[in-house]
Amino acid sequence: MSSSSDFKVKKGLQVQGGDLNLGGGSNVGLIQVDTVSGTNTAGKSLTISGGEGTGSGAGGSILFQTADGGG
């Protein structure tokens, strides 16, 4: 791969048992679903979901956080 932008997954990327971190002061500018092609083709959805609980356990949350300002 010549650059990090060359990494693509066609279907089913899963990160199990941990976090997905971007190091080195990198920014994520955009998370998007690619544009579809063709005539009268519906756009695709992006779903973000928390983990499902079991039994009477509550489901997971989606937490949006911002960092504190610098000193």
N, C-alpha and C positions, 0 to 999 in steps of 0.2 A: 504494500500500500504506500502510495506516495504522500498521503496526508490523512489526517483523522476524518476528513469529510468523505473519504472513499469507503468508509465502513457502512454497509447497509445490510439489513436483515429483511428478507422478503416476508417472513411470517413467523410469529411465535417466539419473539425474544423474551426470555424469562430470566430474572435475576432472583435466585433463591437464597434464603438464609442470610441476607445482609443488605447493605446499603449500596446505592449507586452514587458515587461521588465524582465530581469533576475537580481535579486538583490544579495547582499552579495558577490560581487566579483566573481560571477560564470562566466565561459567561455562557449560559445557555440562552441564546437570543430568541429561540422559537421552537416550540414543539408543535408539529402540525401533521395532518393527514394529507398526503400528496393529492394533487389535482387528478381527477379522472379524465379519461379521454373518450371520444365517441360522441354520438348525437343523442340528446335527451337522456343522459346518464346521470343518475342521482349521485350526489356527493357522499363521501363516507364519513362515518362518525368517529369521534375520539371519546373513549370512556376512561375515566379515572375512578377507581373504586377502592374502598377499604376492604380489608380481609373479612371474610364471613366467620362469625362465631359458631360454636357448636352447642347443642343442647339449649340451655337457657342463657348462655353466654352472649354478651352484646357483640355486635359487629364492630369492626375497626373503624377508625375515623380518617378523614382527610384533613390534614393540618397544613395551613398556609402560614409561613413564618417569614418575618423580615429580620435582618440583622440590626443590631444597635449601631449607631453612628460611631465613627472613629473618634479618638481622643484628641 
